[in-house]
Amino acid sequence: MIRLFDTHQVRPVKELEGLWDFQPVSRQGEVPERMEYRLPVPGCWETHPEFGTYQGVGLYRRKIRVDRRTNLRLEFKGVSHTADVYLDEERIAHHYNAYTAFETVVKQVEPGEHEIRLYADNSFGEHSALHIPNDYYTYGGPIRPVVLEEIGEVYIERAAFWPEWAEGTWHGRWQATVRNIGDTVRTGELLLGLDEAQTAGGGPLRETLRIEAGQSVTVERTASYPSAQAWNPDSPVLYTLRALWIEPGAEGEAEIPVDDWIDRIGFRRIDTEGGQLRVNGLEVRLQGVNRHEDHARSGAALSFADMLHDLELIRDLGCNAVRTSHYPNDERFLDLCDEFGLLVWEENHARGLSEQQMRQPNFRRQSEAVTREMVEQHGNHPSIVIWAILNECASDTLYGRSIYESELALIRELDPSRPRTFASHHGERDICLDLADIVSVNLYPGWYTDEDPGQLMQQTAAWAGRLGGEGKALILSEFGADGYYGFRSRERVKGSEERQCDILDDNLRAYLDEDSPLAGVFIWQFGDCRVTEATGWLLSRGCTRNSKGLVDGYRRPKLAYDTVREHFRGGAERKSDAAQNRH
């Protein structure tokens, strides 16, 4: 499954799911004498009994058949972490970062059988500034779907939509790019519309375009949609976005649909006036969990059924939000959040990097690339209400500040409609809080420190206000404790399920209090995840796992699951009772 809906009806699409030939190799480009293994795509090689800890380069190979001379567009939704793609003997794509998609177009492919070779590299080294030994695991392989499409000489490259509310009516700002890969000028008409909502003038927007050979044209238009209904967490109304490129037929014949682009959008606006997060003008306190894309059975290549199971468990906890720690998530999970009304904090990929690591020659380029790809690829999802960057990086240094300032400005340029933040753990040393729209901090009272959660929260709000957060929403983006599944202790020792319950209970009593200054809380974390086996502080992760999950890697609930569920669901019930009493 590529998405939860068809992304094209005119453009021929095929998902390249199934078994691919596989072989570990010593370098990108190497062609072994034989391929001894067959592995699933999507998938990661760690699920094979011989490659559970393999780090290096793996070659995936499969044949495709082309029935006519055509142009091919290949899209890889996520390859961990560096990908090089060959069609027959020609290298056609290179991409870094496991958690964003990339595409490549090959012109005038002859009919017959062709070979795709995908080299995936999950090794650490100078070539990789973001994927390093870390508190989560860097799996290897095509962890998300691979898509093969046929396109004409003119195709729609991207269609984006930003909802806007003005003078009591919903409006939409469109941006669509059409590319001509042919050798001649092409003319046609671009149609932009929503299937379930008409513009004030009726029908789709229409734009006649002339596109020079080898060039692209970007169209920006705004229209009003007086009948549109708002997307809200309790009523997540979705609309089908459709862009269509048509060209004139022969004399006396109808226009010809050449290419299309289909997505889904929702009408909603986000603001942080009064120091609170508001969705469509209504204050929302976020109650959420941090979620890694990691499953004990399938690694980073979760099936659709596993994604849905995660979402159902998160909703059962009483959560109204999820944080995609610490990278952009699979589009199919975001589609589920769109459908079920779960609010999303999505962040780019960089966790816990020091100033020295941020000065790595590849860092700025690789980090900005994933930030741009995240916003451009996922911007149409109405469930995403916060963009975030650079979790626990060097926001306490002047050099770090230059990076935070640059990337937050990039997000504002790409999408001015959503607030921006970053999760900090530097306390009063942080010098970047003034750059963000929302102040977010990671604190672990009861686990790493011994402070009283309520007092620590009030102290945090005070110094955050002094350091650039005055009047801004404040979110506690991480707190939690280890709990090893099945380890029970009458003495409630650290690491037991009982102690995990105690710590979360103490924290939530303070953070969900009516007088709490917090606009949201995110528990670390939803499910246990695998971590890198390494020296230093990573040695403290028993069994090479971060065990702070409310469920274990197989999604078996711990005692803390019910503790959190009681607080989150109880808070919702108390708020409902208070609202009824006011009326």
N, C-alpha and C positions, 0 to 999 in steps of 0.2 A: 504494500500500500504506500503510494507516494504522498498523498494528502487524504483528508477526509471527504474530498469532493474532486470532481474532474477539473483539472486545470486548463484543459483545452478540449474543444470539440471539432475545430477545423484542423488544427495541427496534429498529425499522427504522432502518437506517444506510445512508448513501450518501456515498461520497467524491466531492467536487467537483473531481476531477482532469481536466485537459485544457486546451484553449485558451480563454482568457478575452480579451475585448476589452480593449485597453489604450490609454491616452493620458496623456502628461505634462500636468499642470495646475498652475496657479499657487498653489492653496490647497485645503485640505480643504473638501469640500462643493460645489466648482465642478462644473457639468455642461456639458461641451463640446458644441458643435453636432454633432460627429461623432467616432467612435472609429476611428483610422486603422490601428491595429496589433492583432495578436493574439499573445499571449505565453503560455507554458506555466505552469500552476499544478499542483504547486509549481514555483517557479523564481525567478530574480532577473533584473531587466531588463538587467543588465550583459552577459548572454549575447547580447543583440540587438546587431547591428553599429552601430546609431545611438545606443545608450545605454550604451556601455562605461564612461563616467566620469560619468554623469548623477547629480546629487545634487539632491533636491527631492521633490516629491509626484507620485506616479503613481496613476492611477485604473485599477482592474481592475473589469470588469463582466461578469456573465453572468446568463442567465435560468434560473429553476427553475420546475417545474410541480408544483402541489399538487392531488391528486385529491379531497380531502375537507377539510372544516373541521378543523383540527388545531393542535396546538402544535408549534413548531419550536425545536430547539436547534441552534445553529450553533457549531462549535468550530474555532478557528484555532490550529494547533499552533505557529506561529511566523511573525510578520510583522515585517519589518525596516524601521525600528525602532519607529515609531509607527503605529498602525492606527486608522482610523475606519470603521465599517461602517454601511451604510444598507440597509434593506429597503424597496423602493419609495421613498417620499419621507421616511421616518422614520429618523433616526439611532438605531441600536440598540446600539452598542458603541463604546468607546474603550479602547485599551490601549497601554502603553508597554513596550518591551523586545522585542528580536527573538527571544530564546531561551527564552521560556516561553509556554505556551499560555494562551488565554483563551476564554471561552464567553459566549453570550448566548441568552436564551430569549425567544421572541416568542409570545404567547398568541393563540389563536383566529384563525389565519391562514385566510382564505377560500380555497376552491378556485379554481384558475385559474393563470395565469402571473404570476410575480413577478420582480422584478429585484433582484439583490444588487450593491451598489457597495462596493468596498473601496478606501479611500484609504491608500496606504502612503507613509510619509515617512522618508527616510534622511538628511535634512539635519542639520547641526550647528547648535547655537544654544542659547539660554537654556532652551528647552523640554526639552533633553536633557542630563542630568548624566552619564550613563554612556557613551553613544555619542558619542565625541569623536575628533578626529584621533589615530590610534593605530597601534600596531605590528601591526595587522591591519585588514582592510577592512570597512567597514560597507556591505554590499550592500543593495539595495532590492527590496522585494516580498515576497510570501508564500513564504518559503523552505522551509516545511514544509507538510504536508497541510492541507486544509480539509475539514471533515466536516459533513454535514447529517443531523440525526436528527429523528424524530417521537417525541414523548413524550406521555403522558397527563397528567392533572391531578396525579398523584402520580408522582414519579420518584426514582431513586436518584442522589444528587448525587456521592457519593464513598464508596469503601470502602478502608480502609487496614488493614494487618496487620503486626504486629511479632512476630517469633519470639523466644521466650525459652526458655532452658535451665535447668531446676531439678530437682534430685533425680533425675537420670538420665533425664529425660523431656523431650521437646519440648512446649512450650506455645505458644499464639498469642494475642496481644492484638488484638482487633478494634475498629475504630472505623468506623461507617457512618452516613451522613447521608441521610435521606429528606425530600424537600421536597414540599409541597402548594401548587401554584400556583392551585388552584381557589378557588371562592367558598363551599364548604361543608366541613364537617368530614368527614374520611375515616378509616376504620378498616381495618386489614388486618394482615398478618403479614409480617415480614421474616425471611428464611432466609439464614443465613451458613454456608458450608461450603467444603471443599476436595474436589474431585472424586476425587483419588487417595489421600486420607488421612481416616480417620474419627476423630471425637472419641472420647474414652474411653467416652462413653455411646452412641456410634453415631449416625449421621445428623447433619444440620446443626443449628446453633443456631437456635432459633425465638424470635422476640420479637413479641408482639402490641402494635400501636401505634395510638394515636389522635392524628391530626395536625390541628390547627386550620387553618382557611382562611388561606392566605398565610403559613404558618409551616413550619418544618422541625424535625425531631427527630433528635438524634444518639444512637446506641446504642453503648455500650462493653461488651464482653464478653470473657472469657478462657476458653479451653478447652485441654485437653491432647490431644496427638496421639501416642499411644504407638508407633504404627507408622511415624512420619515418619522419613525419612532426611535426613541433613545435606546441604546444598549446600556443596560444596568445589570449589576450582579444578580439581582433577583428576577430579571427579565432580559436575558441576553439576546436581543433581536439582531439577527444578522441579515445582510443584504449581499446578493451576488453581484460582484463587480465584473463587468465584461467590456473588454476592449477588442475591437474588430477592425482589421485592415481589409478594405475592399478595393478592387481595381475595375476599370471599365471593361465590359465584355466587347465582343465583336459588334459591328454596327447592327443595331436592332436587337441585340441580346442584352439580358440582364447583367447587372454588376456581379463580379465574381468574388466571393469571400476567399481571401488568400491566407490570412493568419488570424489567430485570436489569442487572448490572454484572459484567464478567469481567476478571480480571487474572491475573498469574502471580506466585508468591512462591517463596522458598526458605528453608529452615530453616538459619540460621547465626548465630553470635554473633561479635562483634568486641571485642577488648580490647587494651590496651597495657601490660599488666603486665610489669615487669622491663625497661621501656624498649624493648620490641620490639612490633611489630604481630603479633597472633595471630588466626587464623581458626579457630574451633571448638577453641580451646586449643592449636593448633599454630603455632609461630613461622613467620612468612613474611617473607622479605626481598623487598621490592618491586623489581622490575627493569622499568622502564617508559619510556614516551615521552610527551611532551606532544603533543597532537593538536589542531590547528585544524580546524574544519569549513570547509575551503576546497579547491577543486579548480580547476585551470587551465581545465577544460572547462566546469564548471557553477557556479563560484562557491561560495556557501554552501548551495546547494540540491543536495546530493549525492543521487544515485540510490541505491536499495537495493543495486544491484550494486556501486557505488563504495564504499559503506559496508562491504560484505562483503569487498571487495578490500583495503581498509584493514586490517580486522581480521585477515585472513589474513596480510598482510605483517607486522603487528605480532607475531603469534604466531610467524611464521617467524623473526623476529629473536631469539626466545627470551624475549620479554617475558611477564611474568605480570600486568602492570598498565598502565593508561593514565590520564593526567590530562586532563580536559576543559578545556583552557586556551582562553579564560578566561571560560567561560560554560556553562550547562547544555546538554547535547547532545541531539540528536534521539532520541526514545524508541526508534526502530527500531535505532539503534546500541547503545543500552543493552540492548535485547532480545537483540541478538547477543552482547553481553558476558555476559548472563545464561546464554545457551545454551552458550557456549564456555568459561565459567569464567574470563573475564578480569576481574581486580579493577579497580575504578574509583574514582579520586579525582574527585569532581564539585564544581565551585565556582560561586559566583554570578558575576554580571557586573560587574566593576569592575577596571580594570587601570591601575596606574601613576599614580594620582591624588594630587596634592599636597594639603596641608591646605587651601589656598585653593580648590581644585577640590571638595574634600569639603564645604566650606562653601557651595557653590552651593545656592540655595534648594530645588531639587528633589532634591538628592542623597539625603538621608536617606530620604525617602519612596520614591523609585524604587529605591534599593538594597535596602531592607528588603522591598519588594514582590517583587523577583525572588528574594530569599532564601527568602521564605515560599513562593512559587510553586514554586521548585525542589524544596524538601523535600516539600511536599504532593503535587506531581504525580509525583515520581520515587521516593518513599520505599519503594514496594513492590519495587523492583529489588534482588535479593540481591547483585548484583555490586558495587553501590556500598558501599564500606567506609569511606570518608572523606568528610565534608562540609568544604568550604573556602570562604573568603570573601576578597575585597579583596586581590588579588595586588598586591604592591609598592606599596601605598598608604601613607598617612602614619601608620604604626604607631610612628613615632619622636616623635610629638607628643601632648600631653595631649588636644587635641580629637580627634585620630585615635583615641586610646585609648578615648574615650567611644563612638565608632562601633563599634570592634571589640568592645567589651564588650557593647554592645546587640545586635549581630547574632549573636554567638556564643551569647548567652543565648537569643535567639529560636530558634536551631537546637536548643539543648538542650531548650527547651520543646516544640518540635514533634516532636523525635525524640531521645530520650535514649539510643538504642541504638548510635549510631555516634560515633567520635571526631571532633573538630573541629580544624581547623588553618587557617593562612594562610601564604602564601609571602612571606618578608621578604627585602629586599635592603639593609637598613639596618645590618647588622652589629651592633656593640656599642652603637649608638645606639637600638636597638629597645627599647621599654618595654611591649610587649604580650605577650611570650612566656609570661608566667604565666597568661594567659587561655586559652591553647590546650591541648588534650590532647596534641598532637603538635607539635614544633618543626620548621619547614620553612624552608629558606634557599635562595636563588638565588645561585650563585657561578659565575664564568666564568674560572678560572685558565687561562692559555695564550691567551686571546682578548682580554678587556678588561683583564686584569691579568697579572702575571708570576710570581705565587707558585707554589711547588711544591704540587701538588694534595694530596699526603699531609700535608704540614705544615699547609696551610691548613685541611684537614678537622679535624685534631686541635685546632688553635687555635679553630676554630668550635665544636667540641664543648665546649671548656673555657669560653668566654665564654657560650655558650648556657646551660650549666648554672648559671652564676652569676646569669644574668638571668631566671631563672624556669623554666628547662628541666630542672632537676635531676631525674633519674629518668624523664624522658619520652623517648619514641621520637624519633629525629632523622632527618629525611629531607632529602636534597639534591634539591630540587624542580626546579631548572634548572641545567644546565651544557651547554656546547657551543661550536660555532664555525661560521662561515660556510664554505660550500663551494659554489661556483657550478658547476652541472652542466655537465660537459664542459670546464671550465677546468683544464688539467693543467699542472704545472710541475715540471721536474727539480730546481729550486731550492727547491721546496716553499714558495713564498711564500704570504702570507696571502690567503685567499679561494680557494686552489686545493683541489682534492679531496684532494691529498696532505697538505696542512697540516691540513685538517679531520680526516683519519685520525690524524695524529700527536697532535693535542690530545685527541681522544676516547680514544685508546689510553692516553695518560699519565693522564688522569682515571680511567678505568675500572680501570687497574691498582691505583690507590690505593684507590678506593671499594669495590671488590669483594674486597679482601684479607680474609683470615680475621679479622684483628685490627681491621677497620674498625668504628667505633662506629655506623655508619649502619644504620637499619632499612629504608631504601629509597632508590632513585635514579631520577630521571626526566630523560632526555636532552631538551634543547631542540634540535631538535624532530623529530617524525616526518616531516612534509612541508613543503616551502617554501609560504609563503602570501603573498598580496598584502597590501600595507600602504597606508595613506593617503598620497597625495602631499601633502606639507606642508613647511613651513620648519622650522628648528631641527634637532634631532637626527634627525628622520625623513629629512632630506636624505641621511644616510649610508647609507640603504637603497638600494643600487644596483638599478635597474630596478623601483623601487617594490615590492620583494619582501624578505621576511625569508628569507634563503637558508641557514638553519642546518639545514634538513631532511636526514634520511638518504635521502630520496627527493625528487625535484623535484615541481613542481605536477601533473605528469602521472603521478606515481608511478613514475618511472624511477629505479632504485636508483643511488646514488652509491657511490664506493669505500668511504665510511664505513659503508655498510650492512653490508658483510661484516666490517669491523672490529668493529662492535658485536655482530654476530651471533656472532662467534667468542668474544667475552668473555661474552655472556649465555648462550649455549648451553654454552660451556666451563665456566662457573660451575655450571650445573645438573648437568653430567656429573661435576664434581669433588665436588659435594655428594652425588650418588648413590653415587659410589665410596666416599666417607667413611662414608656410612651403612651400606653393605655391609660395610666393614671393621669397624665397631663391632659388627656382629652375627656 
